[in-house]
Amino acid sequence: MAQQFRIKKGDRVIVISGKDKGKFGQVLKVLRQDNRLLVQGVNLVKKHQRQTMAQEGGIVQKEASIHMSNVAHVDPVSKKPTRVGIKFLKDGQKTRVAKRSGETIES
């Protein structure tokens, strides 16, 4: 059975464990097979890059993936970590809701 993911591309998350604990960022990519995420400005690594016709060579910083269990959604009201629930609207649509404040999570 496939795991259900509550984090999507574009969500604002906070790192809750690891070397970047406490940093905020936006999800750039979700790697479903590995249960990992690319988060903007988090888990930066230095990569030695060869020069090509399109770009210069040298040492560049880029984001490496981080495991999903190490991040949590940011509550839109209190800006603190929160869990995510599912709520059905009156018209039958499904939406994600922050458990801390009850506000809907926009992505």
FENRA-V472812 format. One record per backbone hydrogen bond with DSSP energy under -1.0 kcal/mol. CO is the residue of the C=O (numbers start at 1). NH is the residue of the N-H. Records with the same first field share a line. If there is no record, write none. Layout:
# FENRA-V472812
CO->NH, NH
This chain:
# FENRA-V472812
8->11
11->27
12->74
13->25
14->72
15->22
18->21
20->23
23->15
25->13
26->40
27->10
29->38
31->36
35->68
36->31
37->66
38->28, 29
39->42
43->64
45->62
47->60
49->58
55->52
58->49
60->47
62->45
66->37
67->70
68->71
70->16, 17
72->14
73->82
75->79
80->75
83->99
85->97
87->95
89->92
93->89
95->87
96->105
97->85
98->102
103->98
